[in-house]
Each structure stands twice: as C-alpha cells, then as structure tokens.
Amino acid sequence: MSHPAAPRRTPTRRRGWLRPVLVAAFVLIPLAEIWAILQVGQLVGPWWTIALLVLDSMIGAWLIKREGGRAWAALRQALQQGRMPARELADGALILIGGTLMLSPGFVLDLAGILLILPFTRPVARRLLTSVVERRLVVVPTFGAGFGPGFDSGSAGPGNGRRPGPGPEGPVVRGDVVE
C-alpha cells in the first residue's frame, strides 16, 4: 500500500538575502577581478600587471603586520586598564577580514581589503560593523520573564523596588543566598 504524501512544510524565508550574496561572492566578484586584471594588463602590459599584483600583495602583507600589531597592542592595553575592548576587537576583526580579502589575487578585493586595514578608513567600516552586530546580536533582557515569583519589572528581588546595577554604593546586586 502506498501512503499518501505528507504535506511539505516550507521553511520561512528569513534569509532571503543569502542567495544574492552568494551569487555575488562566487560569480560576480571573480568576473570583476578578471575584468580588472585584463584592463590593467591592456594598459601596462602583462609583466607589469604581474609585478603590480605581487607589489600589491607585499604592501598588503606589510599593512596587515603593522596594523595587526597595533590592534593587538591596543587590545592588551584595554584589557590591562580593565575596560571593555569593543573598539579594539572590531579593529582586529576588520584587519582579519581585510587580510583575508587581500589573500585573493586581483585588484578589486585587494582595494576593499586595504580600505578595511588602513587606520584612517577603518572607522567607517567599524561603524558599519557595529550597527550590523547591534542589530543582529543585542538582546534586551526583560525583567520578570523567567525569574520566578516576586521578580516583576523593575525589581531586583522579592519585595525590593530597586534595580540591580551601579548606584551610590557601587555595583551591588542585592539578593538572597540559597544553599
């Protein structure tokens, strides 16, 4: 006996942007790179094009080493000072992404990689990265959901009308110790 086919569930299209990004990454960008290399080759000749690609990679490697070292030193300094190294982590991520882009042969992605690595163009990319991360990862906690009875909105504990966090006494969170 054959069983009737169960109705197929269609997944929600929450990531409708993924397919166009993948098409761009694997089809359009290599075509742009080939076109740029051919244009430079017609302008200066094949040997000079190869020399420019090698020089471009050498400059990129030097920039990655220099800016990566600076980002690492800034991260260590922020941690030693006891402050959250958000800017330093973003800079490190941008240098890593820029360095990865510079590993591919060509001029288009190398230009994008250099823009992510240079210290005077990185703040623009950092603001963009920060806005993307904030939209995707920041979750606002709601007090009262999942904390049990007596934990309503705005209270730090049963019968306490104060919220936890820094105040005149310092960063103290009041609560009961349960053994």
Contacts in CASP RR format, 6 or more apart in sequence:
PFRMAT RR
TARGET T0000
AUTHOR 0000-0000-0000
METHOD contacts of the structure
MODEL  1
MSHPAAPRRTPTRRRGWLRPVLVAAFVLIPLAEIWAILQVGQLVGPWWTI
ALLVLDSMIGAWLIKREGGRAWAALRQALQQGRMPARELADGALILIGGT
LMLSPGFVLDLAGILLILPFTRPVARRLLTSVVERRLVVVPTFGAGFGPG
FDSGSAGPGNGRRPGPGPEGPVVRGDVVE
29 108 0 8 1.000
29 109 0 8 1.000
32 108 0 8 1.000
33 104 0 8 1.000
33 105 0 8 1.000
33 106 0 8 1.000
33 107 0 8 1.000
33 108 0 8 1.000
33 109 0 8 1.000
36 106 0 8 1.000
36 107 0 8 1.000
36 108 0 8 1.000
37 49 0 8 1.000
37 53 0 8 1.000
37 106 0 8 1.000
37 107 0 8 1.000
40 49 0 8 1.000
40 52 0 8 1.000
40 107 0 8 1.000
41 48 0 8 1.000
41 49 0 8 1.000
44 52 0 8 1.000
52 107 0 8 1.000
53 105 0 8 1.000
53 106 0 8 1.000
53 107 0 8 1.000
56 102 0 8 1.000
56 106 0 8 1.000
56 107 0 8 1.000
56 110 0 8 1.000
57 102 0 8 1.000
57 105 0 8 1.000
57 110 0 8 1.000
59 114 0 8 1.000
60 99 0 8 1.000
60 102 0 8 1.000
60 110 0 8 1.000
60 114 0 8 1.000
60 117 0 8 1.000
61 102 0 8 1.000
63 114 0 8 1.000
63 117 0 8 1.000
63 118 0 8 1.000
64 95 0 8 1.000
64 98 0 8 1.000
64 99 0 8 1.000
64 102 0 8 1.000
64 117 0 8 1.000
67 91 0 8 1.000
67 95 0 8 1.000
67 117 0 8 1.000
67 118 0 8 1.000
67 119 0 8 1.000
68 92 0 8 1.000
68 95 0 8 1.000
70 119 0 8 1.000
71 88 0 8 1.000
71 91 0 8 1.000
71 92 0 8 1.000
71 95 0 8 1.000
74 85 0 8 1.000
74 87 0 8 1.000
74 88 0 8 1.000
74 91 0 8 1.000
75 85 0 8 1.000
75 88 0 8 1.000
75 89 0 8 1.000
75 92 0 8 1.000
78 84 0 8 1.000
78 85 0 8 1.000
78 87 0 8 1.000
78 88 0 8 1.000
79 85 0 8 1.000
86 130 0 8 1.000
87 126 0 8 1.000
90 126 0 8 1.000
90 129 0 8 1.000
90 130 0 8 1.000
91 122 0 8 1.000
91 126 0 8 1.000
93 129 0 8 1.000
94 116 0 8 1.000
94 117 0 8 1.000
94 122 0 8 1.000
94 125 0 8 1.000
94 126 0 8 1.000
94 129 0 8 1.000
95 116 0 8 1.000
95 117 0 8 1.000
95 122 0 8 1.000
97 113 0 8 1.000
97 116 0 8 1.000
98 112 0 8 1.000
98 113 0 8 1.000
98 114 0 8 1.000
98 116 0 8 1.000
98 117 0 8 1.000
99 113 0 8 1.000
99 116 0 8 1.000
99 117 0 8 1.000
101 109 0 8 1.000
101 110 0 8 1.000
101 112 0 8 1.000
101 113 0 8 1.000
101 116 0 8 1.000
102 109 0 8 1.000
102 110 0 8 1.000
102 113 0 8 1.000
102 114 0 8 1.000
102 117 0 8 1.000
104 110 0 8 1.000
115 121 0 8 1.000
115 125 0 8 1.000
116 122 0 8 1.000
116 125 0 8 1.000
142 153 0 8 1.000
143 151 0 8 1.000
143 152 0 8 1.000
143 153 0 8 1.000
143 154 0 8 1.000
143 155 0 8 1.000
143 163 0 8 1.000
144 151 0 8 1.000
144 152 0 8 1.000
144 153 0 8 1.000
149 158 0 8 1.000
150 157 0 8 1.000
150 158 0 8 1.000
150 159 0 8 1.000
151 157 0 8 1.000
151 158 0 8 1.000
154 161 0 8 1.000
154 163 0 8 1.000
155 161 0 8 1.000
155 162 0 8 1.000
155 163 0 8 1.000
156 162 0 8 1.000
156 163 0 8 1.000
156 164 0 8 1.000
156 173 0 8 1.000
156 174 0 8 1.000
156 175 0 8 1.000
157 174 0 8 1.000
157 175 0 8 1.000
157 176 0 8 1.000
158 176 0 8 1.000
160 174 0 8 1.000
160 175 0 8 1.000
162 174 0 8 1.000
164 172 0 8 1.000
164 173 0 8 1.000
164 174 0 8 1.000
165 171 0 8 1.000
165 172 0 8 1.000
165 173 0 8 1.000
END
